Amino acid sequence: MIADEQVTTEPSSLFSAQDQAAIRAQLKKRLILVLIPVLALLGAAIYFAIQRNEVVTDVLTIVSLSVLIFCYDLFLKPLRCYQRHLDNVISGRRRAVDLPFLAISDDISLVDGVPYRAMTCTDLDAKGRPYDRLFYFDAEKPFPAIAAGETVRVVHHELDVSDVVRVLFRRILPHEEAALSPADLAADSPRTGGRCP
């Protein structure tokens, strides 16, 4: 339920500043490798423009721009998308919510240029009815050993998971409380060492 979410600044166990630094270094290296042939082609185009050879100048300009667009889409854009994803899950506005875990998909989907696996948890809507809530878990990171039905704390930025950890104690949800007997409720009270309210 959205009202139970809270803004958090706790550090992520999945992502770190080293991940950001590694992506920046890899992006810088690829940018240099892309710019070398593009600048060489543009330099040749300028030389032939000075020599007044219009056909060769036009061909070299078109080829250099085509190489730049092709290399950007193939080599630079995926890293830029992943860098934006890392910036959001590490230093963006993150929220934490405790939910029962349902499943993690084995299929990898490309969302906003980043490979994700779909993670679903059970949440309650405004009327207290349960529904499946979708999160995107980074396909590059290993998923922790969490069984279906266990309560997890999901720290997320929008739908992107920043962290997911097992919660040992949790409050009883309204739809679960109706199924418990008074003896179960007494056993689960904080005074007797059960679940936290």
Residue frames as qw, qx, qy, qz and C-alpha x, y, z in Angstrom:
[[0.000, 0.891, 0.453, 0.000, 0.00, 0.00, 0.00],
 [0.405, 0.630, -0.032, 0.662, 1.45, 3.37, -1.00],
 [0.374, -0.839, 0.048, -0.393, 0.70, 4.95, 2.40],
 [0.868, -0.467, 0.093, 0.141, 3.04, 2.46, 4.14],
 [0.745, 0.391, -0.041, 0.539, 6.01, 3.49, 2.02],
 [0.382, -0.877, 0.009, 0.290, 8.65, 5.66, 3.56],
 [0.463, 0.821, -0.288, 0.167, 11.46, 7.67, 2.03],
 [0.869, -0.417, 0.105, 0.243, 14.81, 6.14, 2.89],
 [0.243, 0.874, -0.419, 0.018, 18.47, 7.08, 2.70],
 [0.776, -0.394, 0.490, 0.048, 19.83, 3.71, 3.85],
 [0.087, 0.581, -0.688, -0.427, 22.71, 2.45, 1.67],
 [0.888, 0.247, -0.153, -0.356, 22.04, -0.27, -0.88],
 [0.654, -0.393, 0.638, 0.107, 23.62, -3.69, -0.51],
 [0.788, 0.425, 0.420, 0.148, 23.21, -4.34, -4.25],
 [0.494, 0.747, 0.082, 0.437, 24.79, -1.17, -5.66],
 [0.569, -0.605, -0.067, 0.552, 27.75, 0.96, -4.62],
 [0.109, 0.912, -0.169, -0.359, 29.75, 3.99, -5.68],
 [0.366, -0.379, 0.745, 0.409, 32.29, 1.57, -7.19],
 [0.500, 0.460, 0.719, 0.147, 29.60, 0.43, -9.64],
 [0.248, 0.937, 0.175, -0.171, 29.08, 4.05, -10.69],
 [0.174, -0.775, 0.478, 0.375, 32.82, 4.65, -11.07],
 [0.497, -0.072, 0.802, 0.323, 33.24, 1.47, -13.15],
 [0.461, 0.680, 0.565, 0.076, 30.42, 2.48, -15.52],
 [0.094, 0.959, -0.063, -0.259, 31.83, 6.02, -15.88],
 [0.318, -0.575, 0.645, 0.390, 35.29, 4.62, -16.70],
 [0.505, 0.203, 0.797, 0.263, 33.88, 2.16, -19.22],
 [0.348, 0.850, 0.389, -0.077, 31.76, 4.91, -20.81],
 [0.056, -0.887, 0.291, 0.356, 34.79, 7.20, -21.10],
 [0.418, -0.308, 0.764, 0.384, 36.88, 4.44, -22.70],
 [0.475, 0.460, 0.727, 0.184, 34.15, 3.62, -25.23],
 [0.211, 0.933, 0.176, -0.233, 33.61, 7.30, -26.03],
 [0.169, -0.721, 0.515, 0.432, 37.29, 7.70, -26.89],
 [0.429, -0.037, 0.841, 0.328, 37.20, 4.56, -29.06],
 [0.402, 0.695, 0.595, 0.024, 34.14, 5.86, -30.92],
 [0.094, 0.945, 0.011, -0.312, 35.47, 9.38, -31.40],
 [0.409, -0.471, 0.581, 0.523, 38.82, 8.31, -32.92],
 [0.390, 0.235, 0.743, 0.491, 37.41, 6.97, -36.23],
 [0.158, 0.858, 0.489, -0.012, 34.68, 9.64, -36.38],
 [0.149, -0.891, 0.126, 0.410, 37.19, 12.47, -35.94],
 [0.422, -0.264, 0.657, 0.565, 39.54, 10.86, -38.47],
 [0.336, 0.512, 0.716, 0.336, 36.72, 10.71, -41.03],
 [0.037, 0.948, 0.291, -0.126, 35.66, 14.29, -40.29],
 [0.330, -0.693, 0.344, 0.541, 39.29, 15.43, -40.57],
 [0.399, 0.047, 0.726, 0.558, 39.52, 13.78, -44.00],
 [0.211, 0.762, 0.596, 0.138, 36.22, 15.44, -44.98],
 [0.120, -0.928, -0.027, 0.351, 37.61, 18.84, -43.98],
 [0.407, -0.406, 0.554, 0.602, 40.81, 18.19, -45.95],
 [0.326, 0.314, 0.747, 0.487, 38.82, 17.32, -49.08],
 [0.073, 0.894, 0.432, -0.097, 36.55, 20.33, -48.51],
 [0.220, -0.787, 0.228, 0.529, 39.63, 22.55, -48.56],
 [0.328, -0.176, 0.731, 0.572, 40.74, 20.79, -51.77],
 [0.486, 0.339, -0.055, -0.804, 37.26, 21.56, -53.21],
 [0.259, 0.027, -0.922, -0.287, 36.39, 17.91, -53.85],
 [0.542, -0.177, 0.160, -0.806, 32.67, 18.02, -53.03],
 [0.843, -0.024, -0.438, -0.312, 31.79, 14.40, -53.79],
 [0.618, 0.070, -0.673, 0.401, 34.45, 12.94, -51.47],
 [0.059, -0.207, 0.440, -0.872, 33.63, 15.56, -48.81],
 [0.681, -0.161, -0.056, -0.712, 29.93, 14.67, -48.92],
 [0.842, -0.005, -0.534, -0.077, 30.63, 10.93, -48.78],
 [0.458, 0.129, -0.647, 0.595, 33.07, 11.24, -45.87],
 [0.271, -0.221, 0.314, -0.883, 30.68, 13.49, -43.94],
 [0.803, -0.129, -0.206, -0.545, 27.78, 11.06, -44.41],
 [0.785, 0.052, -0.598, 0.157, 29.96, 8.07, -43.48],
 [0.241, 0.207, -0.596, 0.737, 31.35, 9.79, -40.35],
 [0.474, -0.196, 0.219, -0.830, 27.88, 10.77, -39.12],
 [0.862, -0.048, -0.368, -0.346, 26.57, 7.27, -39.86],
 [0.627, 0.120, -0.662, 0.393, 29.45, 5.72, -37.92],
 [0.048, -0.234, 0.477, -0.846, 28.79, 8.12, -35.03],
 [0.686, -0.158, 0.016, -0.710, 25.05, 7.27, -34.88],
 [0.860, 0.039, -0.495, -0.114, 25.69, 3.54, -35.24],
 [0.503, 0.166, -0.651, 0.544, 28.41, 3.46, -32.58],
 [0.264, -0.276, 0.362, -0.850, 26.36, 5.60, -30.19],
 [0.806, -0.139, -0.097, -0.567, 23.37, 3.26, -30.39],
 [0.887, 0.077, -0.455, 0.026, 25.49, 0.12, -30.16],
 [0.646, 0.093, -0.502, 0.568, 28.23, 1.05, -27.68],
 [0.097, 0.209, -0.338, 0.912, 27.38, 4.23, -25.77],
 [0.523, -0.357, -0.170, -0.755, 23.61, 4.30, -25.27],
 [0.796, -0.307, -0.520, -0.041, 23.39, 1.04, -23.25],
 [0.541, -0.076, -0.464, 0.697, 26.04, 2.35, -20.84],
 [0.105, -0.258, 0.070, -0.958, 24.32, 5.76, -20.56],
 [0.671, -0.385, -0.352, -0.527, 21.02, 4.03, -19.73],
 [0.784, -0.266, -0.505, 0.243, 22.70, 1.83, -17.12],
 [0.333, 0.108, -0.328, 0.877, 24.53, 4.84, -15.67],
 [0.363, -0.360, -0.077, -0.856, 21.20, 6.68, -15.31],
 [0.796, -0.345, -0.453, -0.206, 19.74, 3.57, -13.64],
 [0.666, -0.114, -0.484, 0.556, 22.65, 3.43, -11.16],
 [0.067, 0.244, -0.184, 0.950, 22.37, 7.13, -10.38],
 [0.562, -0.396, -0.223, -0.691, 18.66, 6.70, -9.61],
 [0.844, -0.335, -0.414, -0.063, 18.93, 3.60, -7.40],
 [0.633, -0.057, -0.405, 0.658, 21.98, 4.87, -5.50],
 [0.192, -0.168, -0.257, 0.932, 21.31, 8.58, -5.03],
 [0.259, -0.364, -0.456, -0.769, 17.77, 9.14, -6.30],
 [0.514, -0.263, 0.331, -0.746, 14.65, 9.45, -4.15],
 [0.402, 0.028, -0.913, -0.068, 14.15, 5.93, -2.83],
 [0.662, -0.345, 0.127, -0.653, 11.28, 4.45, -0.87],
 [0.094, 0.175, -0.965, 0.173, 11.13, 1.35, 1.32],
 [0.741, -0.133, -0.018, -0.658, 8.14, -0.93, 1.73],
 [0.259, -0.203, 0.930, -0.163, 7.67, -4.32, 3.41],
 [0.745, 0.215, -0.159, -0.611, 5.71, -6.77, 1.25],
 [0.811, -0.089, 0.577, -0.031, 5.22, -10.54, 0.91],
 [0.047, 0.495, -0.684, -0.533, 7.44, -11.79, -1.94],
 [0.858, 0.295, 0.214, -0.362, 5.78, -13.77, -4.74],
 [0.879, 0.194, 0.319, 0.295, 8.28, -14.50, -7.53],
 [0.071, -0.712, 0.399, 0.573, 11.20, -13.36, -9.63],
 [0.817, 0.539, 0.049, -0.199, 11.06, -13.97, -13.37],
 [0.730, -0.214, 0.456, 0.462, 13.79, -15.87, -15.19],
 [0.515, 0.650, 0.375, 0.414, 13.06, -13.87, -18.35],
 [0.348, -0.382, -0.006, 0.856, 15.07, -10.71, -18.97],
 [0.281, 0.837, 0.450, 0.134, 13.25, -7.65, -20.30],
 [0.405, 0.101, 0.043, 0.908, 14.80, -4.47, -21.65],
 [0.114, -0.879, -0.463, 0.024, 13.10, -1.48, -19.97],
 [0.021, -0.992, 0.090, 0.081, 14.44, 2.01, -20.73],
 [0.517, 0.698, -0.475, 0.136, 17.59, 0.42, -22.14],
 [0.202, -0.509, 0.755, -0.362, 18.40, -1.56, -18.97],
 [0.579, -0.037, -0.793, -0.187, 18.05, -5.37, -18.65],
 [0.433, -0.312, 0.484, -0.694, 15.67, -6.27, -15.82],
 [0.270, -0.187, -0.943, -0.045, 13.94, -9.28, -14.33],
 [0.469, -0.502, -0.210, -0.696, 10.36, -8.83, -13.17],
 [0.206, -0.031, -0.823, 0.528, 9.88, -9.20, -9.41],
 [0.447, -0.503, -0.387, -0.631, 6.37, -9.41, -7.97],
 [0.086, -0.024, -0.745, 0.661, 5.17, -8.90, -4.43],
 [0.204, -0.641, -0.721, -0.169, 1.71, -8.82, -2.88],
 [0.054, 0.034, -0.234, 0.970, 0.37, -5.39, -1.90],
 [0.084, 0.609, 0.743, -0.264, -2.99, -4.01, -0.83],
 [0.125, 0.507, 0.361, 0.773, -4.97, -1.45, -2.78],
 [0.149, -0.309, 0.218, -0.914, -6.86, 1.47, -1.19],
 [0.748, -0.283, -0.126, -0.587, -9.80, -0.82, -0.34],
 [0.534, -0.469, 0.664, -0.235, -7.57, -3.44, 1.31],
 [0.947, 0.261, 0.134, -0.127, -7.75, -5.97, -1.51],
 [0.577, -0.449, 0.532, 0.428, -4.49, -7.79, -2.37],
 [0.700, 0.709, -0.013, -0.088, -2.91, -7.39, -5.82],
 [0.845, -0.015, 0.139, 0.515, 0.41, -8.23, -7.47],
 [0.007, -0.965, 0.115, 0.235, 2.87, -5.34, -7.43],
 [0.848, 0.399, 0.028, 0.347, 5.62, -5.28, -10.05],
 [0.288, -0.857, 0.303, 0.300, 9.22, -4.17, -9.49],
 [0.750, 0.603, -0.251, 0.101, 12.21, -4.31, -11.84],
 [0.728, -0.574, 0.310, 0.211, 15.24, -6.16, -10.46],
 [0.195, 0.784, -0.517, -0.283, 18.59, -5.53, -12.20],
 [0.975, 0.197, -0.074, -0.074, 19.44, -8.57, -14.35],
 [0.486, 0.614, -0.513, 0.352, 23.18, -7.95, -13.78],
 [0.238, -0.486, 0.628, -0.558, 22.85, -8.58, -10.03],
 [0.339, -0.088, -0.936, 0.015, 22.27, -11.96, -8.33],
 [0.567, -0.512, -0.180, -0.620, 18.91, -12.30, -6.62],
 [0.192, -0.396, 0.755, -0.487, 19.11, -13.20, -2.89],
 [0.293, -0.137, -0.944, -0.063, 17.79, -16.56, -1.70],
 [0.370, 0.050, 0.386, -0.843, 14.22, -15.59, -0.79],
 [0.082, 0.252, 0.956, 0.123, 11.31, -18.04, -0.89],
 [0.268, -0.426, -0.455, -0.735, 7.82, -17.18, -2.07],
 [0.571, -0.650, -0.481, -0.143, 5.65, -15.96, 0.80],
 [0.578, -0.327, -0.294, 0.687, 8.49, -14.49, 2.85],
 [0.007, 0.975, 0.201, -0.091, 8.23, -10.82, 3.74],
 [0.657, 0.129, 0.090, 0.737, 10.86, -8.64, 2.12],
 [0.065, -0.825, -0.097, 0.553, 11.83, -4.99, 2.45],
 [0.598, 0.493, 0.384, 0.502, 11.96, -3.56, -1.06],
 [0.159, -0.701, 0.034, 0.695, 13.89, -0.31, -1.40],
 [0.532, 0.453, 0.581, 0.418, 13.07, 1.14, -4.79],
 [0.029, 0.423, -0.123, -0.897, 13.26, 4.21, -7.01],
 [0.615, 0.235, -0.265, -0.704, 10.00, 4.23, -8.97],
 [0.967, 0.010, -0.034, -0.251, 9.89, 0.57, -10.09],
 [0.614, 0.503, -0.550, 0.261, 13.66, -0.05, -10.04],
 [0.833, -0.522, -0.168, 0.074, 14.79, -2.13, -7.05],
 [0.114, 0.819, -0.457, 0.329, 17.67, -0.59, -5.12],
 [0.003, -0.323, 0.875, -0.360, 17.76, -3.25, -2.43],
 [0.800, -0.240, -0.291, -0.467, 15.74, -6.27, -1.33],
 [0.115, 0.313, -0.843, 0.422, 16.23, -8.01, 2.03],
 [0.512, -0.374, -0.767, -0.096, 14.29, -10.55, 4.05],
 [0.320, -0.519, 0.250, -0.752, 12.29, -9.11, 6.95],
 [0.276, -0.004, -0.924, 0.263, 12.24, -11.33, 10.02],
 [0.022, 0.497, 0.702, -0.509, 9.47, -9.55, 11.90],
 [0.053, -0.232, -0.411, -0.880, 6.59, -7.71, 10.31],
 [0.412, 0.097, 0.393, -0.816, 3.21, -6.30, 11.14],
 [0.320, 0.318, 0.892, 0.029, 0.11, -8.38, 10.45],
 [0.121, -0.065, -0.420, -0.897, -1.84, -7.11, 7.46],
 [0.533, 0.031, 0.298, -0.791, -5.60, -6.54, 7.88],
 [0.806, 0.164, -0.347, -0.450, -6.60, -9.35, 5.52],
 [0.531, 0.192, -0.794, 0.225, -4.30, -11.76, 7.44],
 [0.148, -0.180, 0.618, -0.751, -5.60, -10.70, 10.87],
 [0.730, -0.017, 0.000, -0.683, -9.13, -11.86, 10.01],
 [0.828, 0.147, -0.526, -0.127, -7.80, -15.40, 9.43],
 [0.318, 0.272, -0.744, 0.521, -5.99, -15.56, 12.81],
 [0.581, -0.582, -0.566, -0.055, -7.59, -16.83, 16.00],
 [0.326, -0.898, 0.114, -0.273, -7.32, -14.85, 19.28],
 [0.849, -0.424, 0.218, 0.228, -4.73, -17.38, 20.49],
 [0.721, 0.345, 0.186, 0.572, -2.60, -16.74, 17.39],
 [0.090, 0.862, 0.033, 0.497, -2.85, -12.99, 17.93],
 [0.599, -0.780, 0.165, -0.072, -1.72, -13.34, 21.56],
 [0.873, -0.157, 0.253, 0.387, 1.21, -15.55, 20.50],
 [0.573, 0.484, 0.214, 0.626, 2.21, -13.00, 17.85],
 [0.170, -0.974, -0.114, -0.102, 2.09, -9.98, 20.15],
 [0.368, 0.704, -0.424, 0.436, 5.36, -8.07, 20.83],
 [0.493, -0.625, 0.445, -0.411, 5.15, -8.89, 24.55],
 [0.904, -0.153, 0.389, -0.085, 5.40, -12.61, 23.85],
 [0.383, -0.454, 0.644, 0.482, 8.13, -12.33, 21.22],
 [0.608, 0.477, 0.620, 0.137, 5.98, -12.63, 18.10],
 [0.423, 0.532, 0.351, 0.645, 5.56, -10.28, 15.17],
 [0.171, -0.213, -0.193, 0.943, 6.02, -6.58, 15.56],
 [0.286, 0.702, 0.557, -0.338, 2.89, -4.42, 15.35]]
